[in-house]
Amino acid sequence: TSSSSSSSKSTVQISSKFPISPAELPHFALMSIMMFLFIYVFTTVRDTKDTLVVSNCGAEAIPFLKLYAVMPCATAFIVVYSKMSNVLGKRALFYATLAPFFVFYLGFAWVLFPMRERLHFPAAA
């Protein structure tokens, strides 16, 4: 009887090397695609950032930016996020975290990018 109870608890898997049940396959596929896109975008943005910083400011600017821009911003984000996680629920916290990114991208697409000629400094002669 113990073998029959253990077999009823086990789920059908696609194979022993791919231990995912057919019911979980759509969720797994979507999560895999999302992870691939995150990694792709992160790598592309990181490489583009390094190229733009080195060509415009020089390689010596990268440690300066990491120390005086990235680290304070990351610390501030962690502090604000931890405070918000104590106050907001999961759904509200998710939307509150995404809202600044949406605002920035919308502002960039409709304000900053169209006004790029007026916002850029003139090239040094």
Residue, then its C-alpha position, 0 to 999 in steps of 0.5 A: t500500500s505504501s507504493s500505491s500511495s507514493s505513486s499517487k502523490s507523484t506527478v507525471q513528468i516529461s522525462s527524468k532529465f526535464p522534471i516538469s509536469p505538462a501542466e507546468l510547461p506553459h508557466f516554465a516556457l514563459m518564465s524562460i522567455m522572460m529570463f532570456l529577455f532580461i539577460y539580453v536587455f541587461t547585457t545590451v544596456r551594459d555594453t552600450k553604457d560602457t561604450l558611450v561612457v568611454s567614448n564621451c568621458g574616458a575610461e577613468a569616468i567608469p569608477f567615478l560613476k560607479l562610486y558616486a552615482v550607482m552606489p548611492c542610487a542603489t543604497a537609496f533604492i534599497v532603503v526606499y524599497s524596504k520602507m515601502s515593503n513594510v507599508l504596501g502590499k505585494r501588488a501595490l509594491f510591485y506597481a510602486t516599483l515599476a511606476p518610476f521606470f514607466v514615467f522615465y521611459l515615457g518622459f524620455a520618449w515624448v520629452l527628452f528624445p524629441m528635444r535632444e538637439r536643444l538639450h545637448f551641449p554644442a560640440a567643442a571646436 
